[in-house]
Amino acid sequence: MPVQLYQAKAELFRMLGHPVRIRVLELLQAGPTPVRDLLADLEIEPSSLSQQLAVLRRAGIVTATREGPTVVYALAGGDVADLMRAARRILTELISDRDALLAELRAAGS
């Protein structure tokens, strides 16, 4: 695999590496969402949300459409939702493994 491909993948994961961006992507899995609804769910400053949405837009991960005075965001494709679900499964496995290890350590210490 060429180095450029690795760099592109690393950039994708760096772009995803912010809690607000991850939460936005999770919220958008339910479908197109107006900015005001994202703000209500995230409870952050509008300027902070705007910055994070701009990063996602520039990366082509989300799309924005204007409906009158309202801007509505949506995932650019289903692969992003698949990636979010895969991340959740991976984290669930990792946490389960840690819980099992912790239980074994506690049992061995008795």
N, C-alpha and C positions, 0 to 999 in steps of 0.2 A: 504494500500500500504506500503510495507516495506521501512524503512528509506533509505536503499541502493538505491532504485529506485529514491527517491527524490534527493539523492546526485548525482546520475548519470545525472538526468535531469538538476540539477543546474550546473553541470560541462559542459554540452552541451551548456547551455546559456552563461556561462562564456567564453567558447571557442569562441562563436559567438560574444562576446562583444567587438569587436574592429572594428572601421570604415573601415580599409583597408580590413579586412577579409570579412566583409559584402559586400563591393564593389566588391571584387574578386568573391564572390559567385554570385552576381548579374550579373557580366560580363560572368561568365561561364554558365549561364542559356541559352545563345545563342549557346552554344556548345563548344567542345574542343577548347582551345585557347593557342597558343604559349606564352611563357614567355615574349618575346619581345613585343607582342601585349598588354599583361597585363601592362607591364612597360609603354608603350606609353599612355595607357588610364589612368593609375593611377598617373603618373608623380611623382613617389617617387624613392628613391635610390634603386638600385638593391638589396643591402644587406637587406634593410627593407622589400622588397617584399619577398625575400628568407625566412626571419624569419617567416613572416605571412603564407606563403605557407607551411612551415614545420609544423606549428601548425595545419593547416587544414589537412595535410597529416597524421600526427600522430593520429588525431582524426578520420581518415577514412572518412572524408567529401569529400575530393577530391582525384583524382588519378593522377599520373604523368607517362607519357610514353615518351621515347626518340625516336625521329625520326631524325636520323643522329645527327647533332650537336644541334638540337633544342629539348627542353623539352616542351611537350604539357600537359596542365592541363585540367581536366574535372571533373564535379560533379560525385561523386561516385554513386548517385542514384537520382531518380526523387523526392523523398520526400524532399530533401533539397530545390529544386526549389519551391515546394509547400509551404514550410515553409517561404521562402522569399516573395512569393506572399501573403501569409496570413499576414505577418508582414506589408506589404505595405497597405493591406486593413484595418488592425487595425489602423495604423497610420493615414490613410486618414479619418477614422471615428472620431478619437480623435481630429484631427485638425479641421474637419468640426464642431464638437460639440463646440470646443473652439471659432471658428469664430461666431457661432450662439449666444453663451453666450456673447461674446464681443459686438456684435451688440445690444443685449438686454440691456446690461449695459450702452452702449452709449445712447440708446434711453431713458432709464429710467433717465439718468442724465440730459437730456435736460430740 
